[in-house]
Amino acid sequence: MMRTIKTFDTTLRDGEQSPGASMNLNEKLQVAAALAELGVDVIEAGFAVASPGDFESVKAVADSVRGSSICSLARCVNKDIEAAAEALKNAETPRIHVFLATSPIHREYKLRMTLEANIEAAVAGVKYARQFCSDVEFSAEDATRTEIDHLCRVVEAVINAGATTVNIPDTVGYATPAEMYERIHSLFKRVANIDRCVISVHNHNDLGMAVATSLAAVQAGAGQVECTINGLGERAGNCSLEEVVMALKTRSDVFNAGTRIVTQKLVPVSRLVSTVTGLKVPRNKAIVGQNAFAHESGIHQDGMLKNPTTYEIMCPADVGFQKTDLVLGKHSGRAALADRAKTLGYDLNTDELSRVFDEFKKLADRKKNIYDEDIAALIQQQIHEQKTPAAAKSPAADWSFVSYDLHCCTGKEPALTLTLQKDGREYVKTISGGDGPVDALFLAIRELTGQDMSIKEYTVQSVTDGEDAQGETAVLLTRGGEVFRGHGVSTDTLEAGTSAILNAVNRMLR
């Protein structure tokens, strides 16, 4: 029989640890809802004890998302476990995920623990978590650099203590596929009670082998893979959910395993996560990259015309790629927009549809042809602009763009008048200076908002083809060592850049 492998998505926890990828509460709820619709088995919503914000985000996801288990990370420390349990108390199916490092380097330098104390702490953490939750996962941090004898003892002990899932993470991305296969295979041979739990893996991508090591673990008997959308995560990231899912589906003849993921939603969810994190998907990214199903070579094109299977091992529609067609115009109504948004993977409520429709009408007056990507960009911009309940009450998080009047030419400093709005009042700044129009706009924004900040990254890309395409701008601003992300979309790239900077400023003020 074909096995069903559980998907454990940690985009909201480990993925968010990517520099500049932090999400506000509304964005986390959007992503969590999308992951549940995607068919993810377990959503790791955060690390509840880490901060009040983390606690609130875990609680909000647990309170509202149904269809997936909701999980919070916790150290094998009572206060961590108590915070996780409290945040998860309204979850449909809660899971507490406790972890403890087991490798010699961690035991000696970080924990200062003996072998026996290490096992005792792991057991105590699992037992305490079981007092609050019947579904408890234990992770042996840095398991691939842990002595196999000690790892076997830890795994057997935590299963006896009540762990329902035991995770064997390659925390530093060090293992090769062959080594991971052997490690998981050894556990199945040597741990007497291993049939009482699900063995999981969480592999980092430091050497570019996270997907390969995860698939090797599945071949050795692992029943759960921990991953993130677009492979997000610390350093080089994690195992990519879309890659491991489609590898299992496409090569079921090899792995004899699959998942319950609705693969047609992979591209929309990938785009959503890319938008809310500001981390763009490379064009050549497997499965969800813009070039994943593009063919430019004459030989490839000839083969594709004769039979697509000559060069495509997957159907683009199976992962959610839609053919880009002209779908709506300036006379289209709300119902047509709502239907098209649904097709693209967005389920808009009444208020969201109203805001997107207003922006759609404005765009229709400025742009002759409106494509699917244009509609997706408008929707994603609204996701960025929506505030958390707490932020909505704050008068500070309110800056918005009104207009600019810019004069510039080669070899001369720009002259700019910028008008912004806050709390219904307009603020105007006129400056002469800056190294080009973008710098002039940024200097004016910095003076008007009073924020001592600098630009770390500023990127612009076209949403669609054509001379009237919308420009999508993403920025990273720094202030006092902190990084804030912003996003803006407009047919006027300078307006898009201004909106992106203001989006980041509002995050600072929140």
C-alpha positions, 0 to 999 in steps of 0.5 A: 500500500502507498503510504501517506506522508504527513506535511508539517509546515513551519513557514510561520515559525522557522520560515519567518526567521529569515532576515526581513521576512517577519509577518504581522498578525493579519499576514500570518492569519492569511498564510495559515488559512491558505496552508489549511486549504492547501492540505497541510497536516500540521501548521507550526504557528510560532514559538508562543513563549518567545514574545507577547506578539508570538503568543498572540499570533499562535493563539489567533491561528489556533482560534480561527484556523480549522482543518489542520493541526496547529502547533507551537514550539517550546523548549523542554522548559515548563514555562515554554510548555505552559505558554504553548498550551495556553495559546493552543487551548482553542485549537481544533487539534493542538500539538505541542512541539518540545525540543532539546539539543542532543549532540555532543557539541550542544550538550557540552557548550550550550546545555552543559549536560551529561548524557543521562541528564540530557535524557532526563530533561527530554523525558521531563519535557514530554511528560509535562507537555502530555499533561496539557495535550495528547499530541506531543512532538519531540525534536532532538535538535542537531540529531544528525551530529548526535552519537547514534547510541545516544540518539536511540536511547533518547528516542526510545525514552521520549516515546515511552514518556508519551511522544506521538511524533519524534523529529530527527532534524538536520539542524545545520544542514550537514547530512548527506542523503545516504547518511540521513537514510542510514540514521533513520534506518538505524532507528527503525532497527534499534528502537524497540518501541518506534512503532508507537510514534511517527518519525519525522525529519526537519532538514536545513538547506546549508549544502543544498540537500534539504529536499534530497535528505528528506526524501531519503528519510522517507525511503528509510521509513519516516512518516512526516516531513517538516518543510516551508513554502518556497524553502524559507528559513534561517540561513539557506532555508529549509526543505521546500514543501512544494518540491518534496510534495511534487517529488513524491507525487511525480516519482510515486513509483520510487517512493511509494508514498504521497501526501494530502496536499492539494497540489493545484494550490501550490503556486497561489500559496507560493505567491502569497508567501512571497508577497507577505514576506517580501522574498521573491521566488527565483525565476528558476525555482523548481515547481513554482518558479516563473521559468519552471515550465518555460521552454526557450531551446528550439529543440525543446520547443519542437518536442513540446509542440509534438508532445508536452511529455517530451520535456515536461514531467509534470503538468503546469496546471497540476501545481497551480499555474494558470494561463495568463489571459486578458480576463477583465476590463473597466466595465467588469463587475464585482461578481466577475472580480470575485470569481477570478480572485477565487480561481487565483486562490483568493477567497475575499470577504465583503470588505476585502472585495470592496477594497480590491474592486476600488483599486481595480477600477482605478487600475482599469483607468490607467492600464489598457490590459488587465491580466491575472497577475495584475489582479493578484498584485492588487489583492496581495497589496491589500493583504500588505495594507491591512492592519492588525486589530491593535495597529488599527487603533494606533494613530501613528500607523497611518502614513499614506501617499497622496502625490509627488511633483518631481523635476530631474535631469542628468547631472542635476539634483532632483527637485521634489515636492511630496505630499503624504497623508496621516490621520486625514491631514496632509503633510508637504515637503519640498526638497532639492537634493538626493542621488536621483528620484528614488533617493529624493523621495526617500529623503523627503519621506524620512523628514516627513515621518521623522524616522531615522532609517536607511534603505537596505534593499530596494527592488523593482520588477514588472508584474506582467509584460507590456509597456503599461505593466504594473511595477512591484517594489519591495524594500527593506528599511533598517532602523536601530539594527531592526529590519522592516519590510515594505511592498508597493504596486503601481503602474508608476514605479516611483509611486510604487516605491513610495508606497513600499517605503511608507508600508515599511514605515508603518510597520516601524510605527506599529 
